[in-house]
Amino acid sequence: MPRQCNICQTARAIIRRPKTGQRICKECFFYVFETEIHHTIVDNRLFKPGDRIGIGASGGKDSTVLAYVMKTLNERYNYGLELFLLSVDEGISGYRDDSLETVKRNQQQYDLPLKIVSYEQLYGWSMDSIVETVGRKNNCTFCGVFRRQALDRGALMLDLDHIVTGHNADDIAETILMNILRGDIPRLSRCTEIATMGDGYIGRSKPFKYAYEKEIVMYAYLKRLDYFSTECTYSPNAYRGYARQFLKDLEAVRPSAIIDIIYSGEAMKVAENVKLPTMTSCERCGYISSNSICKACVLLEGLERGVPKMGIAKASSKQIEQDAPEVARRGKAVEPVHFEKLREKALNIRKQRMLNAATSSCSKDTALCECTGDSCQ
């Protein structure tokens, strides 16, 4: 006999939530999923009215659902946010080029501005050329470091106040496990934070921090959202894959394992006698770093000099250079724009935008408007 929804007690239940065990109908699922994200945003004060928010869009299920939900909640609760889609083209043939077509369709479907930045444009190397040079063993290290900085560079180009990413509860639990297994204390102390300060200028947050991957997939399926579902060509060899499989095994035995790991990570504290790295700016590119030269610049130097293990291997740079074979360069010469110049440009864009707003009549329908236009005086 079909079960009734535990919430409305009228419609037939079609979903059993892995996080709570509730059996609910489709409409109630939409409501509780969206409401939980809304409370995550409000309770953690992630944004303020007027913020320009960049949604990290890859075309996958997480970022597609994030874009749809952010637009829905922004209109429903009148957040007063300006939303943008921000994508990174890593240069992976047969994967990223196809997923970016999905992002472009999302742009039309959600009527949001889209900005695409590429590794080749920013660094002179595509992931395909990097993999040809370094092989498939450590390529995810390059991609992760470059992608994080590429998002911040794209955000400064758009003069964004904040970036939101589709990292879900499963992703965060995997990261906690990885940092424990690696003994990475600095990252372990901040991997559960829902909001961070990116390059020190642009904030980042994870509205899906407590949302299970299964529920995101179900939401995308029931809403019939347009998303790209193929895995990255180079991801099967990633270290994260082992943590993911371990987490899935735990979840099969105990469905609440994912959220329990997150709560445990939040409760962990670094001992007072542990010295954590002090954050500063990279001497070359100006990006936030715990060393004088940031990880991205070290990895790029290794690629340029034909010693791709630089910044990855534990051996000394001198030993790596001696043992490394001659590698033909597969990238193109690019001089990355210094972050300080990007910040200055973003500040000028903001000043001009504020000047334009002050000299025009306000059209915002919100009680929180701070415009100085004639209609607000």
C-alpha distance (Angstrom), angle and dihedral (degrees) to the residues before:
residue distance angle dihedral
M1 . . .
P2 3.84 . .
R3 3.79 113.9 .
Q4 3.78 122.0 -126.1
C5 3.78 122.3 -122.2
N6 3.82 111.6 -88.2
I7 3.81 90.3 -139.1
C8 3.82 109.4 41.6
Q9 3.82 95.7 22.1
T10 3.81 90.5 -148.5
A11 3.81 113.2 72.0
R12 3.79 124.2 63.9
A13 3.80 114.9 -94.7
I14 3.79 113.9 -119.9
I15 3.82 101.1 166.9
R16 3.77 134.9 55.2
R17 3.79 108.9 -158.5
P18 3.81 111.1 -131.9
K19 3.81 91.8 -150.1
T20 3.81 98.6 52.3
G21 3.81 106.0 12.4
Q22 3.82 90.3 -126.0
R23 3.80 118.0 150.4
I24 3.80 107.3 -140.5
C25 3.79 141.8 165.7
K26 3.78 125.4 -111.0
E27 3.80 97.8 -98.9
C28 3.80 93.5 46.8
F29 3.80 89.1 48.8
F30 3.80 90.6 54.8
Y31 3.80 90.1 48.7
V32 3.81 98.0 48.2
F33 3.81 93.4 42.5
E34 3.81 93.8 51.3
T35 3.81 92.8 40.7
E36 3.81 92.5 52.7
I37 3.81 90.3 52.2
H38 3.82 89.5 48.1
H39 3.82 91.2 52.5
T40 3.81 90.9 47.4
I41 3.81 89.5 54.5
V42 3.81 95.6 44.1
D43 3.81 98.5 40.3
N44 3.81 91.7 50.8
R45 3.82 93.9 40.5
L46 3.77 91.5 -132.7
F47 3.82 96.5 166.7
K48 3.77 142.7 19.4
P49 3.84 129.3 -148.8
G50 3.79 113.0 -77.2
D51 3.82 95.6 25.5
R52 3.80 117.4 144.1
I53 3.81 105.5 -132.9
G54 3.79 125.1 -163.1
I55 3.80 115.0 -155.4
G56 3.79 110.8 -150.5
A57 3.81 99.1 -127.8
S58 3.79 122.2 -168.2
G59 3.79 99.1 155.9
G60 3.82 91.8 -111.5
K61 3.80 126.5 123.6
D62 3.82 96.3 -94.2
S63 3.81 98.0 50.3
T64 3.82 92.9 39.9
V65 3.80 92.5 52.6
L66 3.82 89.4 43.5
A67 3.81 91.8 54.3
Y68 3.81 91.9 47.5
V69 3.82 94.4 46.4
M70 3.82 94.3 44.2
K71 3.80 90.8 52.2
T72 3.82 91.2 45.4
L73 3.81 94.9 48.9
N74 3.81 93.1 42.1
E75 3.81 89.3 57.6
R76 3.82 96.7 37.9
Y77 3.81 97.8 48.8
N78 3.81 98.0 27.2
Y79 3.81 96.1 -123.5
G80 3.80 89.4 170.2
L81 3.81 93.5 -134.2
E82 3.80 129.7 151.7
L83 3.79 107.1 -137.3
F84 3.82 127.3 -154.1
L85 3.80 134.0 176.2
L86 3.81 112.4 -128.4
S87 3.81 117.9 -170.1
V88 3.79 134.0 -178.2
D89 3.79 120.1 -147.2
E90 3.80 105.0 -153.2
G91 3.79 92.2 -177.5
I92 3.83 100.7 -113.7
S93 3.79 109.9 154.7
G94 3.80 115.5 -136.7
Y95 3.80 92.3 15.9
R96 3.79 118.1 46.1
D97 3.79 95.3 32.0
D98 3.82 89.0 56.2
S99 3.80 94.8 43.8
L100 3.81 91.3 50.5
E101 3.81 88.1 59.1
T102 3.81 86.2 59.9
V103 3.81 90.1 50.4
K104 3.80 90.0 52.0
R105 3.81 89.9 52.6
N106 3.82 89.4 48.9
Q107 3.79 88.2 53.6
Q108 3.79 89.5 59.1
Q109 3.80 94.5 40.6
Y110 3.81 95.3 50.4
D111 3.82 96.8 30.9
L112 3.81 93.7 -129.8
P113 3.85 128.5 144.1
L114 3.82 114.1 -105.5
K115 3.81 130.4 -148.7
I116 3.82 121.4 -174.8
V117 3.81 122.3 -167.2
S118 3.80 122.2 -176.8
Y119 3.80 135.8 -151.7
E120 3.79 89.7 -128.9
Q121 3.81 91.1 53.2
L122 3.81 93.8 46.7
Y123 3.81 103.6 32.6
G124 3.79 106.6 14.5
W125 3.81 91.4 -118.4
S126 3.81 131.7 94.3
M127 3.81 120.1 -153.6
D128 3.80 89.4 -112.4
S129 3.81 90.5 58.3
I130 3.81 91.3 43.8
V131 3.81 91.5 52.7
E132 3.81 90.1 48.9
T133 3.80 87.0 56.6
V134 3.82 104.3 38.2
G135 3.81 101.4 25.6
R136 3.81 126.1 -132.0
K137 3.79 99.4 -65.8
N138 3.81 102.3 80.5
N139 3.80 102.3 13.0
C140 3.84 93.7 112.0
T141 3.81 89.3 63.0
F142 3.80 90.1 61.1
C143 3.80 93.0 44.4
G144 3.80 95.1 49.0
V145 3.80 94.5 49.1
F146 3.81 94.9 43.5
R147 3.80 93.9 44.4
R148 3.79 94.2 53.8
Q149 3.79 92.3 51.5
A150 3.83 92.1 42.3
L151 3.81 90.6 57.2
D152 3.80 91.0 52.4
R153 3.80 91.5 47.3
G154 3.80 90.7 50.5
A155 3.79 90.4 47.6
L156 3.81 91.4 54.4
M157 3.79 90.5 48.9
L158 3.82 88.0 57.3
D159 3.82 93.9 38.0
L160 3.80 92.0 -123.8
D161 3.79 123.8 177.7
H162 3.77 95.6 -154.1
I163 3.81 144.1 11.4
V164 3.80 122.8 -146.7
T165 3.79 121.1 -162.4
G166 3.80 131.5 -165.5
H167 3.81 96.5 -120.7
N168 3.81 105.7 147.0
A169 3.81 134.3 -162.3
D170 3.81 91.9 -87.8
D171 3.83 91.2 53.4
I172 3.80 92.7 50.0
A173 3.81 93.4 46.8
E174 3.83 89.1 50.3
T175 3.82 90.4 50.8
I176 3.80 91.6 50.7
L177 3.82 90.6 51.8
M178 3.82 92.0 46.9
N179 3.80 93.0 50.7
I180 3.81 91.3 48.1
L181 3.81 91.8 49.7
R182 3.82 91.1 47.9
G183 3.79 94.0 42.3
D184 3.80 89.3 -126.8
I185 3.81 100.0 163.1
P186 3.84 98.8 175.0
R187 3.80 92.7 53.4
L188 3.79 93.2 39.9
S189 3.79 90.0 56.9
R190 3.81 92.9 56.7
C191 3.83 106.7 25.4
T192 3.82 92.4 92.2
E193 3.81 94.3 51.8
I194 3.78 111.1 116.3
A195 3.80 92.3 -151.8
T196 3.80 131.6 31.8
M197 3.79 135.5 170.9
G198 3.81 101.2 -112.4
D199 3.80 107.9 -157.1
G200 3.80 90.3 -3.3
Y201 3.80 91.5 -93.3
I202 3.80 105.1 61.3
G203 3.81 123.5 49.1
R204 3.79 123.6 -134.7
S205 3.77 129.2 -159.4
K206 3.80 142.8 174.9
P207 3.83 111.8 -139.1
F208 3.84 89.3 178.4
K209 3.81 93.0 58.1
Y210 3.83 92.7 121.8
A211 3.83 97.7 30.8
Y212 3.81 116.5 107.6
E213 3.79 117.8 -129.0
K214 3.82 90.3 -127.6
E215 3.80 91.0 57.8
I216 3.81 92.2 48.1
V217 3.81 89.9 52.4
M218 3.81 90.6 47.6
Y219 3.80 91.6 48.4
A220 3.81 91.6 51.1
Y221 3.81 91.0 47.5
L222 3.81 96.6 47.5
K223 3.82 92.5 43.9
R224 3.82 89.4 47.1
L225 3.79 91.8 -130.6
D226 3.79 119.9 -179.8
Y227 3.82 108.7 -115.6
F228 3.81 140.7 148.7
S229 3.81 115.1 -116.5
T230 3.82 106.3 -178.5
E231 3.83 116.9 116.0
C232 3.79 120.3 -120.6
T233 3.81 112.8 -86.0
Y234 3.80 92.1 -126.8
S235 3.83 100.8 38.5
P236 3.87 101.0 89.1
N237 3.81 89.5 80.2
A238 3.82 95.0 48.5
Y239 3.82 118.6 121.1
R240 3.81 88.7 -132.0
G241 3.81 89.0 67.3
Y242 3.80 91.1 69.8
A243 3.81 92.3 50.6
R244 3.81 89.0 47.6
Q245 3.80 93.1 53.4
F246 3.80 91.3 47.1
L247 3.80 90.2 50.7
K248 3.82 92.0 49.8
D249 3.81 89.5 52.6
L250 3.81 89.9 51.7
E251 3.80 91.9 47.5
A252 3.81 91.3 52.4
V253 3.81 88.9 58.9
R254 3.82 97.3 36.3
P255 3.86 117.0 17.1
S256 3.81 92.0 -162.9
A257 3.83 91.8 57.6
I258 3.81 92.4 100.4
I259 3.79 96.6 55.6
D260 3.83 90.9 38.1
I261 3.82 90.6 57.3
I262 3.81 90.4 50.1
Y263 3.81 91.9 50.5
S264 3.82 89.4 47.8
G265 3.80 90.3 50.5
E266 3.80 90.6 50.7
A267 3.81 90.3 52.2
M268 3.79 94.7 51.2
K269 3.79 116.0 103.8
V270 3.78 129.1 -167.9
A271 3.79 113.3 -121.1
E272 3.79 114.4 -105.5
N273 3.81 92.3 -121.2
V274 3.83 92.3 58.0
K275 3.79 110.5 100.6
L276 3.79 111.9 -140.4
P277 3.82 122.3 -158.6
T278 3.78 117.6 -93.1
M279 3.79 114.5 -124.1
T280 3.80 118.5 -125.7
S281 3.82 137.3 150.9
C282 3.79 126.8 -80.7
E283 3.82 111.9 -105.2
R284 3.81 91.0 -138.5
C285 3.81 108.0 40.1
G286 3.81 104.2 11.1
Y287 3.82 94.5 -122.3
I288 3.80 119.1 144.2
S289 3.81 111.1 -89.9
S290 3.79 142.3 159.2
N291 3.82 89.6 -135.6
S292 3.78 134.4 51.2
I293 3.84 88.6 -104.5
C294 3.81 117.9 40.3
K295 3.80 123.1 -127.3
A296 3.81 93.1 -108.5
C297 3.80 92.7 55.7
V298 3.82 91.7 47.2
L299 3.80 91.6 50.8
L300 3.80 91.5 46.8
E301 3.80 91.3 50.0
G302 3.78 89.6 52.4
L303 3.80 91.3 52.2
E304 3.79 93.0 46.6
R305 3.81 93.8 49.0
G306 3.80 94.7 44.9
V307 3.84 94.0 -111.1
P308 3.82 101.7 108.9
K309 3.83 92.8 170.3
M310 3.80 89.4 70.2
G311 3.79 107.8 115.2
I312 3.82 92.8 17.7
A313 3.81 109.7 56.2
K314 3.80 121.3 69.8
A315 3.79 92.7 -134.4
S316 3.79 118.5 100.0
S317 3.81 119.2 -88.2
K318 3.81 89.8 -116.5
Q319 3.80 92.7 54.1
I320 3.80 91.5 46.3
E321 3.80 91.2 53.0
Q322 3.81 91.5 49.6
D323 3.81 93.8 50.3
A324 3.80 97.1 39.9
P325 3.81 119.4 101.6
E326 3.78 120.7 -131.2
V327 3.81 108.1 -83.0
A328 3.79 122.7 -162.1
R329 3.78 111.4 -128.2
R330 3.80 113.2 -108.4
G331 3.78 99.2 178.7
K332 3.78 131.6 77.0
A333 3.78 126.3 -117.2
V334 3.80 110.0 -92.4
E335 3.79 127.9 164.9
P336 3.84 106.1 -148.9
V337 3.78 113.7 -132.5
H338 3.81 110.8 -110.7
F339 3.81 113.0 -109.7
E340 3.79 91.7 -127.1
K341 3.80 89.9 60.9
L342 3.79 90.3 48.7
R343 3.80 90.5 50.9
E344 3.80 91.7 50.4
K345 3.79 90.8 49.9
A346 3.80 91.1 48.4
L347 3.81 90.5 49.6
N348 3.81 91.2 52.0
I349 3.81 90.8 49.7
R350 3.80 89.4 51.0
K351 3.80 93.5 49.3
Q352 3.81 91.1 50.7
R353 3.79 91.6 47.8
M354 3.81 91.9 50.6
L355 3.80 90.1 48.2
N356 3.79 91.0 52.2
A357 3.81 90.8 48.6
A358 3.79 91.7 50.2
T359 3.79 93.2 53.1
S360 3.80 96.6 45.8
S361 3.78 131.9 67.0
C362 3.77 115.3 -95.4
S363 3.78 117.7 -111.4
K364 3.79 98.5 178.1
D365 3.77 115.7 122.7
T366 3.79 97.4 -151.1
A367 3.77 135.2 107.7
L368 3.81 89.5 -139.9
C369 3.80 94.8 63.1
E370 3.82 113.6 135.2
C371 3.80 95.8 -175.4
T372 3.79 117.8 137.1
G373 3.80 94.4 -151.9
D374 3.81 121.0 134.0
S375 3.79 93.6 -100.1
C376 3.81 91.6 57.6
Q377 3.79 96.8 50.8
